[in-house]
């Protein structure tokens, strides 16, 4: 696990070599163990690498080259099928000088060119300089585990693992993208390929970038396939699920440094720990986070799993005063990020890194197997929706706005929408009416397009079943741009590598091929997964309601943080910058403090946006 950066140009003046030290230095936390550089002899490219040593500690220094030294690769991630690929490449005449998984990439690229990424089973952000073709090739893994940002300015391409590294480049424009702020306030994150700055872009999951004398090209090489369904019966599918998940866990136990697991107490992480215990000849090291408020705390369930599988278990309690680390969190995330579970993830990563260098987790289980409650809500509304019911609901909603109970108005509003609009509404924190009341008029004028169009465009109605459409949309948006960002930045800030067996490419393909009715049925979420692993745990363990990795910020805002949050948002930077209306912020806070409505997500998003402006000293 590492940080990568680089510069490429086809201008006669060549690359500005001194800047690579700034790029690479900004990524030191991602790779504290080693650094390396490559400079092409014609000064068209320079690559930088920071290394967190996990596999092949002695000879895995990067960059790594092909046999004639004309192709150089730097790599952030892990390739879990590298031994299989290495054997195949050796039969084709390739020679290896290291034991590293990185070297497989450069030889596979020799054989297949850019299509090599289709053979890689793992998580990765890759940069390859091909001196034979004078071409830079960048790629991200299928699900978007490993990040990659880039900026093309004045004929020069800069790239880095984290956006704040690109802040070190004087020529990179720091003009704020106000439409990105709208997207952030709507979703709690800025979706790919956008960033907080107009001049910087994210390379999206499962995408490649090619840069040569002809220019810059970005293309997608993979997308989840929900059309092809398996022909196994239900019991066979359960056994196949356990087989693939077990193999995914086994592959992720390969490490030359200490290894453990995040254990939330939920089904996904508990299943990973159970399989690790079965595959390991020593106690698994497990790590958990809890809260003093038992309504949000799953430590009892985590301890139950730890006891059952005799793990070496550590835990940590997050209290409101732990928000003292927010400045560091904002700095490491680099751009506005509003998922409040970043706070416990930050502390969990710090705790875990004190004991191990690699941690497995349960990320991806909810998106692949239907674990979120909004999937059922969307499906039930879609089931009764038709043109007549939508028209009638729209009329009743408009006429009853002034006196109907809020829940009933919300139900009528959702029923009046199309399927795509309904998904958008349930996955957003800011609506069109919110923009009218909350956004300053000057801010609204700066928006090039409303954020709603982003998610609607992903909601592909050509997928046959509405559950699959919801699963797929979250897999292409919420998972890579929120959840995986959260874990990557928090873990890498502490030099910790996180591995996600549920996001193994073979398990992803298998999950997409399952009929939706096997995932959600009669109100039971993640049905096939829970039934496949239920014998591994005490009776009733897998059937309890989902809690999620949530933080009691709503209660904190009404209690210990009440005066602090009022002062920060009412007298802080955002009203002064003509972004948000002060009176609207006061109304949000007052309604939340008095328990009229729960605005915790909106308040937190605004709070974190204000901290970002302060941390990076941005002027509107």
Secondary structure, DSSP 8 states (H G I E B T S, - for coil): -EEEEEEEE-STT---TTHHHHHHHTTGGG-BSEEEEEE-TTSSEEEEEEE---S-TTT--SSEE-TTS-EEEEEEEEETTHHHHHHHHHHTT---SSS-SHHHHHHHHHHHGGGGGGG--EEEEEEEEETTTTEEEEEE-SS--S--EEEEETTEEEEESSHHHHTT-TTS---B-HHHHHHHHHHSS--TT--SBTT-EE--TTEEEEEETTEEEEEE------S------HHHHHHHHHHHHHHHHHHTT--SS-EEEE--SSHHHHHHHHHHHHH-SS--EEEEEEESSGGG--HHHHHHHHHHTT-EEEEEEE-GGGGGGHHHHHHHH-S----TTHHHHHHHHHHHHTT-SEEEE-TTHHHHHT--HHHHHHHHHHHH--HHHHHHHHHHHHHTTTTS-HHHHHHHHHHHS-HHHHHHHHT-S--HHHHHHHB-HHHHHH-SS-THHHHHHH--TTSSSHHHHHHHHHHHTHIIIIIHHHHHHHHHTTT-EEEEGGG-HHHHHHHHTS-GGGTSBTTBTTHHHHHHHGGGS-TTSTTS----S---HHHHHHTTTHHHHHHHHHSSHHHHTTSB-HHHHHHHHHHHHTTSS--HHHHHHHHHHHHHHHHTT---
